[in-house]
Amino acid sequence: MLRTRTGMSSSPLAPSVDPLAAEVVEVDDESLAFYALTLARGWSDGLPVVAPTEARVRAMLAATPYHADDVIAELPPSRQAATVELAAVNAVLAGCAPDAFPLVVAALEAIAVPGFNAFALTTTTSSVHPALIVNGPSRDRLGIDYGPGCMGGAAGRGSMTIGRAVSLCLRNIGGQRAGETTKSVFGQPARFGFCFGEWEERSPWEPLSVRRGFEAGQAWNDVRPPRAKIVLVGH
């Protein structure tokens, strides 16, 4: 998280608020100073980032039913624990809106399922990367592209930032580094993040969610109990 030299960005916290554990870095209150720091420390994918102040991280956390120290998954290749707080920090870096953060959590859970084999995906010499496909009414609300240019260039905030947040989590939590832990020869633009929507209203096929075993219209929240600990997966 970021603390600027002009002071903390949030008001005093109530005792009932979850304590945060992320490292606090103090930098000048100027966007380019933080951007330069992320490049120097390897936190950025090379693009400009949003400073993860405490207020912004807490806004992400408030969008989920989970506690800051709940563990979503162990992310490859280093198999480090991705807590909800660490995921929130990276979601802020990526420019996610808080309402989109639950999709980041869901995506991290999904790619950590052993059958997905994310360790191989993050260490291969190939250029593969997770593709996140979203359906349902949240597409419009969150700015997830599913029309012309949906795989790049349509400029929906959700499409551009949800996928990027997952990629930054793989980088900053899982330890994926080009030429070090991942041996991808050339890489590809999708490694900045790849997220788009399914235009299910115009598709001649059943929605992807139905083909994956969910009921039509079933939401992600319908299968998650409130305030539950997230099961650690990805061993």
Contacts in CASP RR format, 6 or more apart in sequence:
PFRMAT RR
TARGET T0000
AUTHOR 0000-0000-0000
METHOD contacts of the structure
MODEL  1
MLRTRTGMSSSPLAPSVDPLAAEVVEVDDESLAFYALTLARGWSDGLPVV
APTEARVRAMLAATPYHADDVIAELPPSRQAATVELAAVNAVLAGCAPDA
FPLVVAALEAIAVPGFNAFALTTTTSSVHPALIVNGPSRDRLGIDYGPGC
MGGAAGRGSMTIGRAVSLCLRNIGGQRAGETTKSVFGQPARFGFCFGEWE
ERSPWEPLSVRRGFEAGQAWNDVRPPRAKIVLVGH
1 20 0 8 1.000
1 22 0 8 1.000
1 23 0 8 1.000
1 24 0 8 1.000
1 25 0 8 1.000
1 52 0 8 1.000
1 53 0 8 1.000
1 54 0 8 1.000
1 57 0 8 1.000
1 89 0 8 1.000
2 9 0 8 1.000
2 24 0 8 1.000
2 25 0 8 1.000
2 26 0 8 1.000
2 27 0 8 1.000
2 34 0 8 1.000
2 51 0 8 1.000
2 52 0 8 1.000
2 53 0 8 1.000
3 9 0 8 1.000
3 24 0 8 1.000
3 25 0 8 1.000
3 26 0 8 1.000
3 27 0 8 1.000
3 53 0 8 1.000
3 54 0 8 1.000
4 26 0 8 1.000
4 27 0 8 1.000
4 28 0 8 1.000
4 29 0 8 1.000
4 51 0 8 1.000
4 53 0 8 1.000
5 26 0 8 1.000
5 27 0 8 1.000
5 28 0 8 1.000
5 29 0 8 1.000
6 29 0 8 1.000
7 29 0 8 1.000
8 53 0 8 1.000
8 54 0 8 1.000
9 53 0 8 1.000
9 54 0 8 1.000
9 55 0 8 1.000
9 56 0 8 1.000
10 53 0 8 1.000
10 54 0 8 1.000
10 55 0 8 1.000
10 58 0 8 1.000
17 58 0 8 1.000
18 61 0 8 1.000
18 67 0 8 1.000
18 68 0 8 1.000
18 69 0 8 1.000
18 85 0 8 1.000
19 68 0 8 1.000
20 54 0 8 1.000
20 57 0 8 1.000
20 58 0 8 1.000
20 68 0 8 1.000
20 85 0 8 1.000
21 68 0 8 1.000
21 69 0 8 1.000
21 83 0 8 1.000
21 85 0 8 1.000
22 52 0 8 1.000
22 57 0 8 1.000
22 85 0 8 1.000
22 86 0 8 1.000
22 89 0 8 1.000
25 37 0 8 1.000
27 33 0 8 1.000
27 34 0 8 1.000
27 37 0 8 1.000
31 48 0 8 1.000
31 51 0 8 1.000
34 49 0 8 1.000
34 51 0 8 1.000
35 44 0 8 1.000
35 48 0 8 1.000
35 49 0 8 1.000
37 43 0 8 1.000
38 44 0 8 1.000
38 46 0 8 1.000
38 49 0 8 1.000
38 93 0 8 1.000
39 46 0 8 1.000
43 49 0 8 1.000
43 93 0 8 1.000
43 168 0 8 1.000
43 171 0 8 1.000
43 172 0 8 1.000
44 93 0 8 1.000
45 164 0 8 1.000
45 167 0 8 1.000
45 168 0 8 1.000
45 171 0 8 1.000
45 191 0 8 1.000
45 192 0 8 1.000
47 164 0 8 1.000
47 192 0 8 1.000
49 93 0 8 1.000
49 94 0 8 1.000
49 95 0 8 1.000
50 56 0 8 1.000
50 92 0 8 1.000
50 93 0 8 1.000
50 94 0 8 1.000
50 95 0 8 1.000
51 92 0 8 1.000
52 88 0 8 1.000
52 89 0 8 1.000
52 90 0 8 1.000
52 92 0 8 1.000
52 93 0 8 1.000
53 92 0 8 1.000
56 92 0 8 1.000
57 85 0 8 1.000
57 88 0 8 1.000
57 89 0 8 1.000
57 92 0 8 1.000
59 98 0 8 1.000
60 88 0 8 1.000
60 91 0 8 1.000
60 92 0 8 1.000
60 96 0 8 1.000
60 98 0 8 1.000
60 101 0 8 1.000
61 68 0 8 1.000
61 84 0 8 1.000
61 85 0 8 1.000
61 88 0 8 1.000
62 98 0 8 1.000
63 98 0 8 1.000
63 99 0 8 1.000
63 101 0 8 1.000
63 102 0 8 1.000
64 84 0 8 1.000
64 101 0 8 1.000
64 102 0 8 1.000
64 105 0 8 1.000
65 224 0 8 1.000
65 226 0 8 1.000
65 227 0 8 1.000
65 228 0 8 1.000
66 84 0 8 1.000
66 105 0 8 1.000
66 227 0 8 1.000
66 228 0 8 1.000
66 230 0 8 1.000
67 84 0 8 1.000
67 227 0 8 1.000
67 229 0 8 1.000
68 83 0 8 1.000
68 84 0 8 1.000
68 85 0 8 1.000
68 88 0 8 1.000
69 83 0 8 1.000
69 84 0 8 1.000
69 85 0 8 1.000
70 83 0 8 1.000
70 84 0 8 1.000
70 229 0 8 1.000
70 230 0 8 1.000
71 81 0 8 1.000
71 82 0 8 1.000
71 83 0 8 1.000
71 84 0 8 1.000
71 229 0 8 1.000
71 230 0 8 1.000
71 232 0 8 1.000
72 82 0 8 1.000
72 83 0 8 1.000
72 84 0 8 1.000
72 87 0 8 1.000
72 105 0 8 1.000
72 108 0 8 1.000
72 109 0 8 1.000
72 112 0 8 1.000
72 230 0 8 1.000
73 81 0 8 1.000
73 82 0 8 1.000
73 108 0 8 1.000
73 109 0 8 1.000
73 111 0 8 1.000
73 112 0 8 1.000
73 230 0 8 1.000
73 232 0 8 1.000
73 233 0 8 1.000
73 234 0 8 1.000
74 80 0 8 1.000
74 81 0 8 1.000
74 82 0 8 1.000
74 112 0 8 1.000
74 232 0 8 1.000
74 233 0 8 1.000
74 234 0 8 1.000
74 235 0 8 1.000
75 82 0 8 1.000
75 108 0 8 1.000
75 112 0 8 1.000
75 118 0 8 1.000
75 169 0 8 1.000
75 170 0 8 1.000
75 173 0 8 1.000
75 174 0 8 1.000
75 175 0 8 1.000
76 118 0 8 1.000
76 119 0 8 1.000
76 121 0 8 1.000
76 122 0 8 1.000
76 123 0 8 1.000
76 170 0 8 1.000
76 174 0 8 1.000
76 176 0 8 1.000
77 119 0 8 1.000
77 122 0 8 1.000
77 123 0 8 1.000
77 174 0 8 1.000
77 175 0 8 1.000
77 176 0 8 1.000
77 181 0 8 1.000
77 182 0 8 1.000
78 174 0 8 1.000
78 175 0 8 1.000
78 181 0 8 1.000
79 119 0 8 1.000
79 174 0 8 1.000
79 234 0 8 1.000
79 235 0 8 1.000
80 173 0 8 1.000
80 174 0 8 1.000
80 175 0 8 1.000
81 173 0 8 1.000
81 232 0 8 1.000
82 108 0 8 1.000
82 112 0 8 1.000
82 169 0 8 1.000
82 173 0 8 1.000
82 174 0 8 1.000
84 105 0 8 1.000
84 230 0 8 1.000
86 169 0 8 1.000
86 172 0 8 1.000
86 173 0 8 1.000
87 101 0 8 1.000
87 104 0 8 1.000
87 105 0 8 1.000
87 108 0 8 1.000
87 165 0 8 1.000
87 169 0 8 1.000
87 173 0 8 1.000
88 101 0 8 1.000
89 172 0 8 1.000
90 165 0 8 1.000
90 168 0 8 1.000
90 169 0 8 1.000
90 172 0 8 1.000
90 173 0 8 1.000
91 100 0 8 1.000
91 101 0 8 1.000
91 104 0 8 1.000
91 161 0 8 1.000
91 165 0 8 1.000
93 165 0 8 1.000
93 168 0 8 1.000
93 172 0 8 1.000
94 161 0 8 1.000
94 162 0 8 1.000
94 163 0 8 1.000
94 164 0 8 1.000
94 165 0 8 1.000
94 167 0 8 1.000
94 168 0 8 1.000
95 157 0 8 1.000
95 161 0 8 1.000
95 164 0 8 1.000
95 165 0 8 1.000
96 104 0 8 1.000
96 158 0 8 1.000
96 161 0 8 1.000
96 162 0 8 1.000
96 165 0 8 1.000
97 142 0 8 1.000
97 157 0 8 1.000
97 158 0 8 1.000
97 161 0 8 1.000
99 141 0 8 1.000
99 142 0 8 1.000
100 142 0 8 1.000
100 157 0 8 1.000
100 158 0 8 1.000
100 161 0 8 1.000
100 162 0 8 1.000
101 165 0 8 1.000
102 220 0 8 1.000
102 221 0 8 1.000
103 132 0 8 1.000
103 134 0 8 1.000
103 138 0 8 1.000
103 142 0 8 1.000
103 162 0 8 1.000
103 220 0 8 1.000
104 162 0 8 1.000
104 163 0 8 1.000
104 165 0 8 1.000
104 166 0 8 1.000
104 169 0 8 1.000
105 230 0 8 1.000
106 220 0 8 1.000
107 130 0 8 1.000
107 132 0 8 1.000
107 162 0 8 1.000
107 163 0 8 1.000
107 166 0 8 1.000
107 195 0 8 1.000
108 166 0 8 1.000
108 169 0 8 1.000
109 230 0 8 1.000
109 233 0 8 1.000
110 116 0 8 1.000
111 118 0 8 1.000
111 121 0 8 1.000
111 130 0 8 1.000
111 166 0 8 1.000
112 118 0 8 1.000
112 233 0 8 1.000
112 234 0 8 1.000
113 233 0 8 1.000
113 234 0 8 1.000
114 233 0 8 1.000
114 234 0 8 1.000
114 235 0 8 1.000
118 130 0 8 1.000
118 234 0 8 1.000
121 128 0 8 1.000
121 129 0 8 1.000
121 130 0 8 1.000
122 170 0 8 1.000
122 174 0 8 1.000
122 176 0 8 1.000
122 181 0 8 1.000
122 182 0 8 1.000
123 181 0 8 1.000
123 182 0 8 1.000
123 183 0 8 1.000
124 182 0 8 1.000
124 183 0 8 1.000
124 184 0 8 1.000
125 183 0 8 1.000
125 184 0 8 1.000
125 185 0 8 1.000
126 184 0 8 1.000
127 184 0 8 1.000
127 185 0 8 1.000
127 186 0 8 1.000
127 187 0 8 1.000
127 188 0 8 1.000
127 190 0 8 1.000
127 191 0 8 1.000
129 167 0 8 1.000
129 188 0 8 1.000
129 190 0 8 1.000
129 191 0 8 1.000
129 193 0 8 1.000
129 194 0 8 1.000
130 166 0 8 1.000
130 194 0 8 1.000
131 190 0 8 1.000
131 194 0 8 1.000
131 195 0 8 1.000
131 196 0 8 1.000
132 162 0 8 1.000
132 163 0 8 1.000
132 166 0 8 1.000
132 194 0 8 1.000
132 195 0 8 1.000
132 196 0 8 1.000
133 195 0 8 1.000
133 196 0 8 1.000
133 197 0 8 1.000
133 198 0 8 1.000
133 208 0 8 1.000
134 142 0 8 1.000
134 144 0 8 1.000
134 146 0 8 1.000
134 162 0 8 1.000
134 195 0 8 1.000
134 196 0 8 1.000
134 197 0 8 1.000
134 198 0 8 1.000
135 197 0 8 1.000
135 198 0 8 1.000
135 200 0 8 1.000
135 207 0 8 1.000
135 208 0 8 1.000
135 209 0 8 1.000
136 198 0 8 1.000
136 200 0 8 1.000
136 207 0 8 1.000
136 217 0 8 1.000
138 144 0 8 1.000
139 146 0 8 1.000
139 197 0 8 1.000
142 157 0 8 1.000
142 158 0 8 1.000
142 162 0 8 1.000
143 156 0 8 1.000
143 157 0 8 1.000
143 158 0 8 1.000
143 159 0 8 1.000
144 156 0 8 1.000
144 158 0 8 1.000
144 159 0 8 1.000
144 162 0 8 1.000
144 195 0 8 1.000
144 196 0 8 1.000
144 197 0 8 1.000
145 151 0 8 1.000
145 152 0 8 1.000
145 153 0 8 1.000
145 154 0 8 1.000
145 155 0 8 1.000
145 156 0 8 1.000
145 158 0 8 1.000
145 159 0 8 1.000
145 196 0 8 1.000
145 197 0 8 1.000
146 196 0 8 1.000
146 197 0 8 1.000
146 198 0 8 1.000
146 199 0 8 1.000
147 154 0 8 1.000
147 199 0 8 1.000
148 154 0 8 1.000
150 159 0 8 1.000
150 196 0 8 1.000
150 197 0 8 1.000
150 199 0 8 1.000
151 194 0 8 1.000
151 196 0 8 1.000
152 159 0 8 1.000
152 196 0 8 1.000
158 195 0 8 1.000
159 195 0 8 1.000
159 196 0 8 1.000
159 197 0 8 1.000
160 195 0 8 1.000
162 195 0 8 1.000
163 193 0 8 1.000
163 194 0 8 1.000
163 195 0 8 1.000
164 192 0 8 1.000
164 193 0 8 1.000
166 193 0 8 1.000
166 195 0 8 1.000
167 191 0 8 1.000
167 192 0 8 1.000
167 193 0 8 1.000
170 176 0 8 1.000
171 177 0 8 1.000
175 181 0 8 1.000
176 182 0 8 1.000
178 184 0 8 1.000
178 187 0 8 1.000
184 191 0 8 1.000
198 207 0 8 1.000
198 208 0 8 1.000
200 207 0 8 1.000
205 211 0 8 1.000
206 216 0 8 1.000
207 216 0 8 1.000
209 216 0 8 1.000
209 217 0 8 1.000
209 218 0 8 1.000
210 216 0 8 1.000
214 223 0 8 1.000
END
